[in-house]
């Protein structure tokens, strides 16, 4: 048996709740938790932020975004700074709000920015279906939607990362089920446990995972059985197949990953913001000194970044891991460096 059990919690919500409820303090010293790339805002590459900042520079454009995204800095500033200069950036709480905005403002080009994993992708698919149903000519969609299994394959293929097991995301798995994770035990010999988000869920998920490791069993188990079924949510899966198609996407810290980004499929390509505006993403450099990409790959812990808590704070973030409510750096800053862990 290993002297140390290195486990990864993939989901950003798991990361935050492990800190919020002080769960690390309840674990034996030989259990070490690493955070994975499960924060959708954090894995957006710099060029996507730059594209949106450039897009909203058009005075005829209204950008509809979720709150976490507005503070993420790009190489040409953030959407919050663009809004302070007069750009129309609206914070929404549901993708369907953007459809309503487009209907209420027919003279403006309304762009819905889709950020998330399989959890939120069906809601964005519904928004595109509704926009088509209403025959809105001023609505389009920029996709930063990504899928989790390809990213996990890319992460686990890194020979420098040594893990013994994975806590797998509950909400993503509610949509896709457990079958898409079959490659983890098959190709990498690792167990995984799909886990809920309450303290009891997380501790039970860890217990199941440690038991699997001790018994030498590489399987995918479901702790979050009150929500997740092995087959997932067929309705949500059908929506994703109808509206989107998977393409290669770039992830901050992980690089280009095949079939890991969801963009409008053939019947909805005319709603793609890139097609509507005739603009393509251009590679952008990462912020100097920012090691967010290494945090997302579990190469380093947030305090090991030289900017952490000094030049990079939630009030003045340099990288997205300090911005998002699910970001590892923000969680470390809030609960560890500020001494708030309970």
C-alpha positions in Angstrom: 0.0 0.0 0.0 1.2 3.5 -0.7 2.6 5.6 2.1 0.6 8.5 0.9 -2.8 8.5 -0.9 -2.9 11.3 -3.5 -6.5 12.0 -4.6 -7.9 14.6 -6.9 -11.2 16.3 -6.5 -12.0 17.3 -10.0 -14.9 19.6 -9.4 -14.5 23.2 -8.3 -17.5 23.0 -6.0 -15.9 20.1 -4.2 -12.7 22.2 -3.8 -14.6 25.1 -2.3 -16.7 22.9 0.1 -13.7 20.9 1.2 -12.2 24.3 2.3 -15.5 25.8 3.6 -16.2 22.9 5.9 -12.6 22.3 7.0 -12.7 18.7 5.7 -8.9 18.5 5.2 -8.5 18.7 8.9 -10.6 15.6 9.4 -8.4 13.5 7.1 -5.5 11.4 8.2 -2.1 12.9 7.3 -1.4 10.2 4.6 -4.3 11.4 2.5 -3.5 14.4 0.2 -6.0 16.2 -1.9 -5.2 17.9 -5.1 -7.6 20.2 -7.1 -8.4 19.5 -10.7 -9.5 21.5 -13.8 -13.2 21.6 -12.7 -13.7 25.3 -12.8 -15.2 26.3 -16.1 -14.2 30.0 -15.9 -10.7 29.0 -14.9 -10.0 26.8 -17.9 -11.1 29.4 -20.5 -7.9 30.4 -22.3 -6.8 34.0 -22.5 -7.8 34.4 -26.2 -11.5 33.7 -25.4 -11.5 36.6 -22.9 -9.7 38.8 -25.4 -12.3 37.9 -28.1 -15.2 38.9 -25.8 -13.5 42.2 -24.8 -13.0 43.0 -28.4 -16.5 42.0 -29.3 -18.1 44.3 -26.7 -16.1 47.2 -28.0 -18.7 47.3 -30.8 -21.3 49.9 -29.6 -24.1 47.9 -31.2 -23.4 44.8 -29.2 -24.9 43.6 -25.9 -23.0 40.8 -24.2 -24.9 38.6 -21.8 -22.6 36.8 -19.3 -22.6 35.0 -16.0 -21.2 37.0 -13.0 -17.9 35.1 -12.5 -16.7 35.9 -16.0 -16.9 39.7 -15.8 -13.8 40.1 -13.7 -11.5 37.7 -15.5 -8.6 39.7 -16.9 -7.5 39.3 -20.5 -4.5 40.9 -22.2 -6.6 43.9 -23.1 -8.5 44.2 -19.8 -11.6 42.6 -18.4 -15.3 42.8 -19.3 -15.8 44.8 -16.1 -13.4 47.4 -17.3 -15.0 47.4 -20.7 -18.4 48.0 -19.0 -17.0 50.9 -17.0 -16.0 52.4 -20.3 -19.6 52.2 -21.5 -19.8 48.8 -23.1 -23.1 46.9 -22.8 -22.3 43.9 -20.6 -25.3 42.4 -18.8 -25.0 39.8 -16.0 -27.6 37.1 -16.4 -28.7 34.1 -14.3 -30.2 32.0 -17.0 -29.3 31.6 -20.7 -33.0 32.2 -21.6 -32.6 35.8 -20.2 -30.3 36.5 -23.2 -33.1 35.4 -25.6 -35.5 37.8 -23.8 -33.0 40.6 -24.1 -32.6 40.0 -27.8 -36.4 40.2 -28.3 -36.6 43.4 -26.3 -33.7 45.1 -28.1 -34.1 44.2 -31.8 -31.8 47.0 -32.9 -28.9 45.5 -31.0 -26.8 42.4 -31.6 -27.2 40.3 -28.4 -24.4 37.7 -27.7 -25.0 35.0 -25.1 -21.7 33.7 -23.7 -21.9 30.1 -22.7 -19.5 29.0 -20.0 -19.6 25.7 -18.2 -19.4 21.9 -18.6 -22.1 19.4 -19.4 -24.0 20.6 -16.3 -25.0 23.9 -17.9 -24.7 23.0 -21.6 -28.3 21.7 -21.9 -29.7 25.1 -20.6 -27.7 26.9 -23.3 -29.0 24.4 -25.9 -32.5 25.3 -24.8 -31.7 29.0 -25.3 -30.5 28.4 -28.9 -33.6 26.4 -29.6 -35.8 29.2 -28.2 -34.0 31.8 -30.2 -34.6 29.8 -33.4 -38.2 29.3 -32.5 -38.7 33.0 -32.1 -36.8 33.7 -35.3 -34.6 36.2 -33.7 -32.1 37.7 -36.2 -30.1 39.7 -33.6 -29.2 36.8 -31.3 -26.0 34.8 -31.4 -23.9 32.6 -29.2 -20.3 32.4 -28.1 -19.4 29.0 -26.7 -16.9 28.4 -24.0 -18.6 25.2 -23.1 -16.4 22.3 -22.5 -16.7 18.6 -21.7 -15.1 16.9 -18.7 -14.1 13.3 -19.8 -11.6 14.5 -22.6 -9.9 16.8 -20.1 -9.5 14.1 -17.6 -7.9 11.8 -20.2 -5.5 14.6 -21.1 -4.7 15.2 -17.4 -4.2 11.6 -16.6 -1.9 11.1 -19.6 0.6 13.5 -18.0 3.2 11.1 -16.6 4.4 13.7 -14.1 1.0 13.5 -12.3 0.8 10.6 -9.8 -2.7 9.9 -8.5 -4.3 7.0 -6.7 -8.0 8.0 -7.4 -10.5 10.6 -8.3 -13.5 12.3 -6.7 -15.6 12.8 -9.8 -18.1 15.7 -10.3 -21.7 15.2 -9.2 -23.5 17.7 -11.4 -21.7 16.9 -14.6 -22.3 13.2 -14.0 -26.0 13.9 -13.4 -26.1 14.7 -17.2 -23.6 12.3 -18.6 -23.8 9.4 -16.2 -21.0 7.1 -15.2 -20.2 5.3 -18.4 -18.1 8.1 -20.0 -15.6 7.6 -17.2 -15.0 4.0 -18.0 -11.6 4.8 -19.6 -10.2 5.9 -16.2 -10.0 2.4 -14.7 -9.6 0.7 -18.1 -6.7 2.9 -19.5 -5.2 4.3 -16.3 -6.0 1.7 -13.6 -7.5 4.2 -11.3 -10.8 4.2 -9.3 -13.2 7.1 -9.3 -16.2 8.0 -7.2 -19.0 10.3 -8.4 -19.6 12.3 -5.3 -22.2 14.8 -4.0 -21.4 18.2 -2.4 -22.5 18.1 1.2 -19.8 17.5 3.8 -21.2 14.0 4.4 -21.2 13.3 0.7 -17.5 14.3 0.3 -16.4 12.3 3.3 -18.3 9.2 2.2 -16.9 9.6 -1.3 -13.4 9.7 0.0 -14.1 6.7 2.2 -15.4 4.7 -0.8 -12.4 5.8 -2.8 -9.8 4.8 -0.2 -11.5 1.5 0.3 -11.3 0.8 -3.5 -7.6 1.7 -3.5 -6.9 -0.5 -0.5 -8.7 -3.4 -2.1 -6.9 -2.8 -5.4 -10.2 -2.3 -7.3 -10.2 0.1 -10.2 -13.9 0.8 -10.8 -16.2 3.8 -11.1 -18.7 4.0 -8.2 -21.6 6.4 -7.6 -21.8 7.9 -4.1 -24.3 10.5 -5.3 -26.9 8.0 -6.2 -29.8 10.2 -5.2 -29.1 12.3 -8.2 -26.8 10.4 -10.6 -27.8 7.3 -12.6 -25.3 5.3 -14.6 -27.0 6.3 -17.8 -27.2 9.9 -16.9 -30.0 12.2 -18.2 -31.0 11.0 -21.6 -33.0 14.2 -22.3 -30.0 16.4 -21.6 -27.8 14.2 -23.7 -30.2 14.4 -26.6 -30.2 18.2 -26.4 -26.5 18.3 -26.5 -26.3 16.1 -29.6 -29.1 18.0 -31.4 -27.7 21.5 -30.9 -23.9 21.2 -30.4 -20.9 19.3 -31.9 -17.7 18.6 -30.1 -14.5 20.1 -31.5 -10.9 20.5 -30.4 -10.7 23.2 -27.7 -7.9 24.9 -25.9 -7.9 24.7 -22.1 -5.9 26.9 -19.9 -3.0 24.8 -18.5 -4.0 21.7 -20.5 -3.5 22.9 -24.1 -5.5 21.7 -27.1 -7.8 18.7 -26.3 -9.6 16.8 -29.0 -13.5 16.9 -28.9 -13.5 18.8 -25.6 -15.4 22.0 -26.7 -19.0 22.3 -27.7 -19.9 24.6 -30.5 -23.2 25.1 -32.4 -23.8 22.1 -34.7 -24.6 22.3 -38.5 -28.2 23.3 -38.0 -27.2 26.1 -35.6 -23.9 27.4 -37.1 -25.6 30.6 -38.2 -26.0 31.5 -34.5 -22.3 31.2 -33.8 -20.8 34.6 -32.8 -17.6 33.8 -34.7 -19.6 33.2 -37.9 -21.8 36.3 -37.3 -19.0 38.7 -36.7 -16.5 37.0 -39.0 -13.8 36.9 -36.3 -11.6 34.1 -35.3 -9.8 33.5 -32.0 -6.2 34.6 -31.9 -3.7 33.1 -29.5 -3.0 35.4 -26.5 -0.1 35.2 -24.0 -0.7 34.3 -20.4 -0.3 37.0 -17.8 3.3 37.4 -16.8 4.1 35.4 -13.6 0.7 33.8 -13.4 0.8 30.0 -12.8 -2.9 29.4 -13.0 -2.3 26.7 -15.7 0.0 24.8 -13.4 -2.6 25.0 -10.6 -5.2 23.5 -12.9 -2.9 20.7 -13.8 -2.2 20.0 -10.1 1.5 20.7 -10.6 1.5 23.3 -7.8 -0.7 24.5 -5.0 -1.9 28.1 -5.2 0.4 29.5 -2.5 3.4 28.3 -4.6 2.5 31.0 -7.3 4.7 34.0 -6.6 1.7 36.3 -7.3 -0.7 34.6 -4.9 -1.9 37.0 -2.1 0.5 39.7 -3.2 -0.1 41.0 -6.7 -3.1 38.6 -7.2 -6.1 38.8 -4.9 -9.8 38.4 -5.4 -10.1 42.2 -5.5 -7.3 42.5 -8.0 -7.0 39.2 -9.8 -4.2 38.4 -12.3 -5.5 35.0 -13.4 -9.0 33.4 -13.5 -8.3 30.9 -10.7 -8.4 33.9 -8.3 -11.6 35.2 -9.9 -14.1 32.4 -10.0 -16.1 31.3 -7.0 -15.0 27.8 -7.9 -11.3 28.7 -8.5 -8.6 26.9 -6.4 -6.7 30.1 -5.8 -9.8 32.0 -4.6 -10.6 29.1 -2.2 -7.1 29.0 -0.8 -7.1 32.7 -0.4 -10.5 32.9 1.3 -10.2 29.9 3.6 -6.6 29.2 4.2 -4.5 32.4 4.0 -7.3 34.4 5.7 -7.6 31.8 8.4 -11.3 31.2 7.8 -11.3 27.4 7.7 -13.7 26.0 10.3 
